[in-house]
Amino acid sequence: MRAFGGSSEVWGGGCIPLSNIDFETRDWVPHSGWPLSYEQLLPYYERAKTLFHVQEYGFVEGSFLGDVPRPPPVFDESLLVNRKFVSNAVRFGTEYLDELRRAENIRVLLHASLVAFDASPDARAVSQARIASLDGRKGVVRAKQYVLACGGIENARLLLLSDSAGGGGLGNAHDVVGRYFMDHPSGRIGKIHASDPEIVTRPYDRSAAKGTGWVIPELCVSDAGQRSMRLLNARARPVAVEGDVPKGLQALRRLRQGLRRPTRGERQAAVLESAMDDGSAARDGIVQRSRAADATLLGLAGQATKVALGAGDIAQAWARKLADKPAVAATAADIDGYFEQAPNPDSRIVLGDELDALGQRKAQVDWRLTPLDWHTYRVSARIFGAELARTCSGRFELAPWLQEGDDATPPLHGTSHHLGTTRMDPDPRKGVVDLHSRVHGVDNLYVAGSSVFPTGGWAFPTFTIVAMSLRLVEYLQALL
């Protein structure tokens, strides 16, 4: 996201550290293993808590500590465990704007997109960073040290574009830049049929907690389960399938939706849409919005009438809420799976032929899964399903795409957790940056972000991104 604050302006807020096993070299996971351990990163995880305003919460390896709104079921730990994350969606661009403005040693340039780095003739150092704006202005920034922190796709793209000294881009002597692209693939893995599916859905219901800094459990494959069944890391979330919604409650929901203030993201989208419109489109939009507003007022009045007529339905829903149950009883539970992806050198970011608004080649994503990924989906889905069904005395129905021999295109999607494209490895033939996040072969260029992760576990990456960035800051402070 090209905005001050980056993707923290739209992220979900989940904070959780990686687990010990995520740092290990696992003999069943090719290309796994970090060049640093969980213990080495632990001091920076502790410092990161302050930036997220969750410093009051302790954590153990792979999980925060703290009371959850509803205790989750207990599972066979040789298969599954519950880990906890803390949620606080800090918008870094807003939260730290004043501090950055006051800082005498920091200058923030907005509307200045990095185009490429220029290197010395031997490509051993960056000489300057070229920047440009959408209105045609261009410039350069010169510094002693440079840190590239533009996300898991753009970090690779910008290194590939920085080929002023030849060689296919900076740090790419061994054709590693852009390879090992990973995400956290996600998809529906099955359904639980039970007389009371809320036994397994309510403990994992994120809407149950309000405010910031709340603790929510996640159901995960245990370290022991990963080792014994040779799986990648994975988590699952059971989601209630709502029964028939009474008409009065339907009307109340529509009324609340109509009266709801737009979210910050929706307001930003509206501003961008207006900015891209020409004058006639903007005028037409004003007329259309005026007519829509009149129709909305009439619609809200109609919904208010239906709410009044459906007061009995609303009273019943309110009684369920007071009893710590959802407003509408669940009829089943869908299970959504979220998975670690195996590092794969053939899964990569390359430069495409299409140009962006600044005349630079756009990134092209070649996202590929491996047999180990498929093994993890099929085996872990059955484990999650069997254990959840046992807990609520229900029956598990495996999603058709996970049946053996099914050749259908998997209904998987990424979660915008772009990882691995400038991976950390002491060997320049296997990674792009070294133990200090410095680009191999370039003395004054560093990379920050999840693109340096050799593996990604299942954990939301932002907490580890900040911890790794604090580690890099400490190194650069000593260097300068």
C-alpha positions in Angstrom: 0.0 0.0 0.0 1.5 3.3 -1.1 0.6 5.5 1.8 2.3 7.0 4.8 2.3 4.1 7.3 2.3 1.5 4.6 0.2 -1.6 5.0 -0.2 -0.9 8.7 -3.0 1.5 7.6 -5.1 -1.6 6.7 -3.8 -4.5 8.6 -5.9 -6.6 11.0 -3.8 -6.0 14.2 -2.8 -9.6 15.1 0.4 -9.7 17.1 2.1 -13.1 17.7 5.7 -14.3 17.6 7.0 -17.1 15.5 7.4 -20.5 17.2 10.8 -22.1 17.9 10.1 -24.7 15.2 9.6 -22.0 12.6 13.3 -21.0 13.0 14.6 -24.6 12.9 16.0 -26.5 9.9 13.4 -29.2 9.5 14.6 -32.2 7.5 11.1 -32.6 5.9 11.0 -28.9 4.8 13.5 -28.2 2.0 15.3 -24.8 2.3 14.0 -24.3 5.9 16.0 -22.8 8.8 16.8 -19.3 9.9 20.4 -18.2 10.5 19.2 -16.9 13.9 17.2 -18.5 16.7 14.0 -17.6 18.5 16.2 -16.8 21.6 18.3 -14.3 19.6 15.1 -12.5 18.4 13.4 -12.6 21.8 14.8 -9.2 23.1 13.5 -7.5 20.0 10.1 -9.1 20.3 10.0 -7.7 23.9 10.8 -4.2 22.6 8.3 -4.5 19.7 5.4 -5.0 22.3 5.9 -1.3 23.3 5.4 0.0 19.7 2.2 -2.0 19.5 1.1 -0.9 23.0 0.7 -4.5 24.2 3.6 -4.4 26.7 1.5 -5.6 29.6 1.1 -9.0 28.0 3.7 -11.6 28.5 4.4 -14.4 26.0 6.0 -17.7 25.8 7.5 -19.2 22.7 4.9 -18.9 19.9 2.0 -17.6 22.0 1.0 -14.6 24.1 -0.3 -15.0 27.7 -3.6 -13.6 29.0 -7.2 -14.5 29.7 -9.4 -15.0 26.6 -13.1 -14.1 26.4 -14.0 -17.8 26.4 -11.7 -20.7 27.2 -11.2 -22.9 24.1 -11.5 -26.7 24.2 -8.5 -28.8 25.2 -7.1 -31.0 22.5 -4.6 -33.9 22.2 -1.3 -31.9 22.3 0.4 -34.6 20.2 -1.8 -33.2 17.4 -3.2 -29.7 18.2 -2.6 -26.8 20.6 -4.2 -23.4 21.2 -1.9 -20.4 20.8 -2.9 -16.9 21.6 -2.5 -13.6 19.7 -3.0 -10.1 21.0 -4.8 -7.7 18.6 -4.1 -4.0 18.5 -4.2 -2.5 14.9 -1.8 0.3 15.4 -1.8 2.6 12.4 1.9 3.5 12.4 1.5 6.4 10.0 -1.0 8.1 12.4 0.4 6.9 15.7 3.9 8.1 15.2 3.3 11.1 12.8 3.9 13.8 15.4 7.0 12.1 16.8 8.5 11.9 13.3 7.6 15.6 12.7 9.4 16.6 15.9 12.5 14.5 15.2 15.4 16.7 14.2 17.3 13.8 12.5 14.4 12.5 10.4 13.0 14.0 7.2 9.9 12.4 5.7 9.3 12.8 1.9 5.8 12.1 0.7 4.8 11.4 -2.9 8.4 10.4 -3.6 8.3 6.8 -5.0 11.6 4.9 -5.1 12.4 4.1 -8.8 15.7 2.3 -8.4 19.1 2.4 -6.7 22.1 3.5 -8.7 25.3 1.5 -7.8 29.0 2.1 -8.1 30.6 0.7 -11.3 31.6 -2.5 -9.4 28.1 -2.7 -7.8 29.7 -3.0 -4.4 27.8 0.1 -3.0 24.7 2.2 -3.7 25.6 5.7 -4.9 22.1 7.1 -4.8 18.4 6.3 -4.7 16.4 7.7 -7.6 12.9 9.0 -6.7 10.0 10.3 -8.8 6.4 11.6 -8.2 3.3 11.1 -10.2 3.3 14.7 -11.3 6.6 14.2 -13.2 9.1 15.5 -10.7 12.3 13.5 -10.2 15.2 13.6 -7.8 17.9 11.6 -6.0 18.6 10.8 -2.4 22.2 10.2 -1.3 23.2 8.6 2.1 25.8 6.6 3.7 23.5 3.6 4.3 20.2 2.7 2.6 17.3 0.5 3.9 14.8 -0.9 1.5 11.5 -1.5 3.2 8.7 -1.6 0.6 7.1 -5.0 1.2 7.5 -8.6 0.1 6.8 -7.9 -3.6 8.2 -4.4 -4.1 11.5 -5.2 -2.3 12.3 -7.8 -4.9 11.0 -5.7 -7.8 13.1 -2.7 -6.8 16.3 -4.7 -6.5 15.7 -6.3 -9.9 15.1 -2.8 -11.3 18.4 -1.5 -9.8 20.6 -2.9 -12.6 22.6 0.3 -13.4 25.8 -1.8 -13.0 24.4 -4.8 -14.9 24.0 -8.3 -13.4 20.2 -8.4 -13.4 19.8 -6.2 -10.4 21.5 -5.6 -7.0 22.2 -8.6 -4.9 21.3 -10.9 -7.7 24.6 -12.4 -8.7 23.2 -15.9 -8.1 19.7 -15.3 -9.4 18.1 -15.5 -6.0 16.3 -12.1 -5.8 12.5 -12.7 -6.1 12.7 -16.4 -5.6 11.1 -18.3 -2.6 8.0 -16.2 -2.8 5.5 -17.3 -0.1 2.2 -16.3 1.3 -0.1 -17.9 3.9 -2.5 -19.9 1.7 -6.0 -20.0 3.0 -9.2 -21.8 2.2 -12.3 -23.6 3.5 -11.2 -27.1 4.5 -14.5 -28.6 5.7 -17.6 -28.3 7.8 -18.7 -29.6 11.3 -22.3 -30.8 11.6 -23.4 -30.9 15.3 -26.4 -30.2 17.5 -24.5 -27.5 19.2 -21.6 -26.3 16.9 -21.2 -23.2 19.1 -19.1 -25.3 21.5 -16.3 -25.0 18.9 -17.1 -21.7 17.3 -17.6 -19.3 20.2 -14.2 -19.6 21.8 -12.6 -18.6 18.5 -15.1 -15.8 17.7 -13.1 -12.6 17.3 -16.2 -10.4 17.5 -16.6 -11.6 21.1 -13.9 -9.2 22.3 -14.2 -5.5 22.0 -11.6 -2.7 22.1 -7.9 -3.0 21.7 -5.3 -5.3 23.2 -7.6 -8.3 23.5 -6.4 -11.9 23.5 -7.9 -14.5 21.1 -6.9 -18.2 20.7 -6.0 -19.8 17.5 -6.1 -23.6 16.9 -2.8 -24.9 15.6 -1.0 -28.1 14.6 1.4 -28.7 17.5 5.1 -28.9 17.1 4.9 -32.7 17.9 2.2 -33.1 15.3 4.3 -31.3 12.6 7.3 -33.5 13.4 5.4 -36.8 13.5 3.4 -36.3 10.4 6.0 -34.2 8.6 3.7 -31.2 8.1 4.2 -27.5 7.6 2.8 -25.2 10.3 -1.0 -24.6 10.1 -3.9 -23.1 12.0 -7.7 -23.3 11.6 -10.7 -21.3 12.7 -14.2 -22.7 13.1 -16.8 -20.1 11.9 -20.5 -20.4 12.8 -22.9 -21.0 10.0 -25.9 -18.8 10.9 -29.4 -20.2 10.8 -32.4 -18.4 9.4 -32.4 -14.8 10.5 -35.8 -13.5 11.8 -37.3 -10.7 9.7 -37.2 -8.2 12.6 -33.5 -8.8 13.1 -32.8 -8.6 9.4 -34.4 -5.1 9.4 -32.4 -4.0 12.4 -29.2 -5.1 10.8 -30.0 -3.2 7.6 -30.9 -0.1 9.6 -27.6 -0.3 11.6 -25.7 -0.7 8.3 -27.4 2.3 6.8 -26.6 4.4 9.9 -23.0 3.2 10.2 -20.2 5.7 9.7 -17.8 4.7 6.9 -14.6 3.1 8.1 -11.3 4.8 7.5 -10.5 2.5 4.7 -13.8 3.2 3.0 -13.2 7.0 3.3 -9.7 6.6 1.8 -11.1 4.6 -1.1 -13.7 7.4 -1.7 -11.0 10.1 -1.7 -8.9 8.0 -4.2 -11.9 7.5 -6.4 -12.6 11.3 -6.4 -9.0 12.1 -7.1 -9.0 9.8 -10.2 -12.2 11.2 -11.6 -12.1 14.0 -14.2 -14.4 17.0 -13.7 -17.5 15.6 -15.5 -17.2 12.3 -13.7 -17.0 14.2 -10.4 -20.1 16.2 -11.2 -22.0 13.1 -12.3 -20.9 11.5 -9.1 -22.3 14.3 -7.0 -25.7 14.0 -8.7 -25.7 10.3 -8.3 -24.8 10.5 -4.7 -27.5 13.1 -4.0 -30.1 10.8 -5.5 -28.7 7.8 -3.7 -28.9 9.8 -0.4 -32.6 10.5 -1.0 -33.2 6.8 -1.7 -31.2 5.8 1.4 -33.4 8.0 3.7 -36.5 6.4 2.3 -35.0 3.0 2.8 -34.0 3.7 6.3 -37.5 4.8 7.2 -38.9 1.6 5.8 -36.4 -0.5 7.8 -37.2 1.4 11.0 -40.9 0.5 10.5 -39.9 -3.2 10.0 -37.8 -3.0 13.2 -40.8 -1.8 15.2 -42.9 -4.6 13.8 -40.3 -7.2 14.5 -39.6 -6.2 18.1 -40.3 -9.7 19.3 -37.5 -11.1 17.0 -35.1 -8.5 18.3 -36.0 -9.3 22.0 -35.3 -13.0 21.4 -31.9 -12.2 19.8 -31.1 -9.9 22.7 -31.9 -12.6 25.2 -29.5 -14.9 23.4 -26.7 -12.2 23.6 -27.3 -11.8 27.3 -26.8 -15.6 27.7 -23.4 -15.3 25.9 -24.8 -16.8 22.7 -24.9 -15.4 19.2 -28.0 -13.5 18.2 -28.9 -16.3 15.7 -28.2 -19.9 16.6 -25.6 -21.7 14.5 -26.6 -24.7 12.4 -23.0 -25.9 11.6 -19.4 -24.7 11.6 -17.3 -24.0 8.6 -13.6 -24.6 9.1 -11.2 -22.1 7.5 -7.5 -23.2 7.2 -4.5 -21.0 7.1 -1.1 -22.6 6.2 2.6 -22.1 6.2 3.9 -22.3 2.6 7.0 -24.4 1.8 10.0 -22.3 0.5 10.2 -23.0 -3.2 12.8 -21.4 -5.5 10.4 -21.7 -8.5 7.8 -19.6 -6.7 9.0 -16.1 -7.5 8.6 -12.5 -8.4 9.9 -11.4 -11.8 9.7 -8.2 -13.9 6.9 -8.2 -16.3 6.6 -6.2 -19.6 3.8 -3.9 -18.5 4.9 -0.5 -17.2 3.6 1.4 -14.1 2.7 5.1 -13.9 6.4 6.0 -13.4 7.5 4.1 -16.5 9.0 1.2 -14.5 8.3 -2.5 -15.2 5.7 -4.0 -13.0 6.1 -7.1 -10.9 4.8 -10.4 -12.1 3.9 -13.0 -9.5 4.5 -16.7 -10.3 3.1 -18.3 -7.1 3.7 -22.0 -6.9 2.8 -24.7 -4.4 4.7 -28.0 -3.7 3.7 -31.6 -2.9 4.5 -30.8 0.7 2.0 -28.0 0.7 -0.7 -30.4 -0.6 0.3 -33.0 2.0 -0.1 -30.4 4.7 -3.6 -29.3 3.5 -4.9 -32.9 3.3 -3.5 -34.2 6.5 -4.0 -31.2 8.8 -7.6 -30.7 7.5 -8.5 -34.2 8.7 -6.8 -33.6 12.0 -8.6 -30.3 12.6 -11.9 -31.7 11.5 -11.7 -34.9 13.6 -10.6 -33.1 16.8 -13.2 -30.4 16.5 -16.0 -32.9 15.7 -14.9 -35.0 18.7 -15.1 -32.0 21.0 -18.7 -31.1 20.1 -19.9 -34.7 19.4 -20.4 -33.8 15.8 -19.5 -35.1 12.3 -16.8 -33.7 10.0 -17.3 -33.2 6.3 -14.1 -32.8 4.4 -14.1 -30.2 1.6 -14.3 -31.9 -1.8 -11.1 -30.2 -3.1 -9.1 -32.0 -0.4 -10.3 -35.5 -1.4 -7.5 -37.8 -2.7 -7.5 -37.8 -6.5 -9.5 -34.6 -6.8 -8.1 -32.6 -9.7 -10.2 -29.4 -9.3 -8.5 -26.1 -9.0 -8.0 -25.5 -5.2 -10.2 -22.7 -3.8 -7.2 -21.2 -2.1 -6.3 -17.5 -1.7 -3.4 -15.6 -0.3 -3.6 -13.5 2.8 -1.4 -10.6 1.6 1.5 -11.9 3.7 4.2 -11.6 1.1 7.3 -13.4 2.3 10.8 -14.7 1.3 11.7 -12.9 -1.8 14.9 -11.4 -0.3 15.5 -14.3 2.1 18.1 -14.2 4.8 21.0 -16.8 4.4 24.7 -16.5 5.1 25.3 -18.2 1.7 24.8 -15.7 -1.2 23.9 -18.7 -3.4 20.9 -19.4 -1.2 19.8 -16.0 0.0 19.8 -12.3 -0.8 20.7 -10.8 2.6 23.1 -11.8 5.3 22.6 -12.2 9.1 22.5 -8.4 9.5 19.9 -8.0 6.6 22.6 -6.5 4.4 22.4 -7.3 0.7 25.1 -9.8 -0.3 27.9 -8.0 -2.2 26.5 -4.5 -1.5 28.2 -2.8 1.4 25.6 -0.1 2.2 22.2 -1.6 1.3 19.9 -3.4 3.8 16.4 -4.9 3.5 13.7 -4.8 6.1 10.4 -6.6 6.1 8.9 -10.1 5.7 10.8 -10.5 2.4 13.8 -11.5 4.5 12.0 -14.4 6.2 13.4 -17.8 5.2 10.2 -19.4 6.3 6.9 -17.9 7.6 5.2 -20.3 10.0 1.5 -19.5 10.2 1.9 -16.4 12.4 0.7 -13.0 11.2 4.1 -11.4 10.1 3.8 -7.8 11.3 5.0 -8.4 14.9 8.1 -10.2 13.6 8.7 -7.6 10.9 8.9 -4.9 13.6 11.1 -7.1 15.8 13.5 -7.7 12.9 13.5 -4.0 12.1 14.4 -3.1 15.6 17.3 -5.6 15.4 18.5 -3.9 12.2 18.2 -0.4 13.7 20.4 -1.5 16.6 23.0 -2.8 14.1 22.9 0.4 12.0 23.2 2.6 15.1 26.4 0.9 16.1 27.7 1.1 12.5 27.0 4.9 12.2 
